[in-house]
Amino acid sequence: MKYMSQRAHLMYYIPIKVGLCIPSGCTEDDLQNILNFAVKKLEMDAQVSYCEVKEEKQFYWIQIFAIIVICCLVFLVIAGTWMEMRSDPESVRSEKLGDKILLSFSATSNIKRLFSTESSMESFRCIHG
């Protein structure tokens, strides 16, 4: 306590900042009046330095479109992977167009193809070196 009392004068030079959330109906002047009333007996000074009203987050149409596209792609990857894992290997090579399209999004098949070191007739030899 003795240490703090010897350095109490330093508190005049070190501002303390506090953030508060108050109802949006209160103005900066209302908050200043409340602070003045609260610190009057403590012989301190309190000032409101910044006050803002939080607004609702607005999304642009392009952001909404991008989120929808990403969600659709994630759904297709999950559905294709699930379909490949649930079916037996012979039925995976189905001739149905819908099955082929859905299986083309399978994460397991695509990861195997991506990390495969075998070259096939479908690949570009100039890319492989």
C-alpha positions as CSV (number, residue, x, y, z in Angstrom):
1,M,0.0,0.0,0.0
2,K,2.9,2.3,0.8
3,Y,4.3,1.7,-2.7
4,M,1.0,2.6,-4.3
5,S,0.5,5.8,-2.2
6,Q,4.0,7.0,-3.2
7,R,3.1,6.7,-6.9
8,A,-0.5,7.8,-6.8
9,H,0.4,11.1,-8.5
10,L,1.3,9.0,-11.7
11,M,-2.3,8.0,-12.1
12,Y,-3.0,11.6,-13.4
13,Y,-0.8,10.9,-16.4
14,I,-2.0,7.3,-17.2
15,P,-5.5,7.4,-18.7
16,I,-7.7,4.4,-18.1
17,K,-9.9,3.4,-21.0
18,V,-13.1,1.4,-20.5
19,G,-15.5,0.2,-23.2
20,L,-19.2,0.0,-22.5
21,C,-22.2,-1.3,-24.3
22,I,-25.3,0.7,-23.7
23,P,-28.7,0.8,-25.3
24,S,-28.8,2.7,-28.7
25,G,-31.4,5.1,-27.2
26,C,-28.8,6.7,-25.0
27,T,-26.8,9.5,-26.5
28,E,-23.2,10.5,-25.9
29,D,-24.4,13.4,-23.6
30,D,-26.5,10.9,-21.5
31,L,-23.5,8.7,-21.0
32,Q,-21.3,11.7,-20.1
33,N,-23.8,12.9,-17.5
34,I,-24.0,9.4,-15.9
35,L,-20.2,9.2,-15.8
36,N,-19.9,12.6,-14.2
37,F,-22.4,11.6,-11.5
38,A,-20.6,8.3,-10.9
39,V,-17.1,9.8,-10.4
40,K,-18.1,13.0,-8.6
41,K,-17.5,11.5,-5.2
42,L,-14.2,9.9,-6.2
43,E,-12.9,13.3,-7.4
44,M,-11.9,11.9,-10.8
45,D,-12.5,13.0,-14.3
46,A,-14.2,10.8,-16.9
47,Q,-14.8,11.7,-20.5
48,V,-16.6,9.9,-23.3
49,S,-14.1,9.9,-26.2
50,Y,-16.0,7.9,-28.7
51,C,-19.6,6.7,-29.2
52,E,-21.2,4.7,-32.0
53,V,-24.4,2.9,-32.8
54,K,-23.8,-0.6,-34.2
55,E,-25.7,-1.1,-37.5
56,E,-26.9,-4.3,-39.0
57,K,-24.5,-6.1,-41.3
58,Q,-25.4,-5.6,-44.9
59,F,-24.6,-8.3,-47.5
60,Y,-24.2,-7.4,-51.1
61,W,-25.8,-9.6,-53.8
62,I,-22.4,-10.9,-55.0
63,Q,-21.5,-12.0,-51.5
64,I,-24.8,-13.9,-51.2
65,F,-24.3,-15.5,-54.6
66,A,-20.8,-16.6,-53.7
67,I,-22.0,-18.1,-50.4
68,I,-24.7,-20.0,-52.2
69,V,-22.3,-21.3,-54.9
70,I,-19.8,-22.4,-52.3
71,C,-22.5,-24.2,-50.3
72,C,-23.7,-26.0,-53.4
73,L,-20.2,-27.2,-54.2
74,V,-19.6,-28.4,-50.7
75,F,-22.9,-30.2,-50.8
76,L,-22.0,-31.9,-54.1
77,V,-18.6,-33.0,-52.7
78,I,-20.2,-34.4,-49.6
79,A,-23.0,-36.2,-51.6
80,G,-20.5,-37.6,-54.2
81,T,-18.1,-38.8,-51.5
82,W,-21.0,-40.4,-49.5
83,M,-22.3,-42.0,-52.7
84,E,-18.9,-43.5,-53.5
85,M,-18.4,-44.8,-50.0
86,R,-21.8,-46.3,-49.6
87,S,-21.9,-48.2,-52.9
88,D,-19.9,-51.2,-53.8
89,P,-17.0,-50.8,-56.4
90,E,-18.9,-52.4,-59.3
91,S,-21.9,-50.1,-59.0
92,V,-19.8,-47.0,-58.7
93,R,-19.0,-47.4,-62.4
94,S,-22.7,-46.9,-63.2
95,E,-23.7,-45.7,-66.7
96,K,-26.3,-43.3,-65.4
97,L,-25.4,-39.7,-66.2
98,G,-26.6,-38.3,-62.8
99,D,-24.4,-40.9,-61.0
100,K,-21.4,-40.0,-63.1
101,I,-21.9,-36.3,-62.4
102,L,-22.3,-36.8,-58.7
103,L,-19.3,-39.1,-58.5
104,S,-17.1,-36.6,-60.3
105,F,-17.4,-34.5,-57.1
106,S,-16.2,-37.3,-54.8
107,A,-13.4,-36.1,-52.6
108,T,-11.8,-39.6,-52.3
109,S,-11.5,-40.2,-56.0
110,N,-10.3,-36.7,-56.7
111,I,-7.7,-36.8,-54.0
112,K,-6.4,-40.2,-55.3
113,R,-6.3,-38.8,-58.9
114,L,-4.6,-35.6,-57.7
115,F,-1.8,-37.3,-55.9
116,S,-1.4,-40.2,-58.4
117,T,2.0,-40.3,-60.1
118,E,0.8,-42.5,-63.0
119,S,0.4,-40.8,-66.3
120,S,-2.4,-41.7,-68.5
121,M,-3.6,-41.0,-72.0
122,E,-6.0,-38.4,-70.6
123,S,-3.2,-36.3,-69.1
124,F,-1.1,-33.6,-70.8
125,R,2.5,-34.8,-71.0
126,C,3.8,-31.3,-71.3
127,I,2.5,-30.5,-67.8
128,H,4.2,-33.6,-66.3
129,G,7.6,-32.7,-67.8
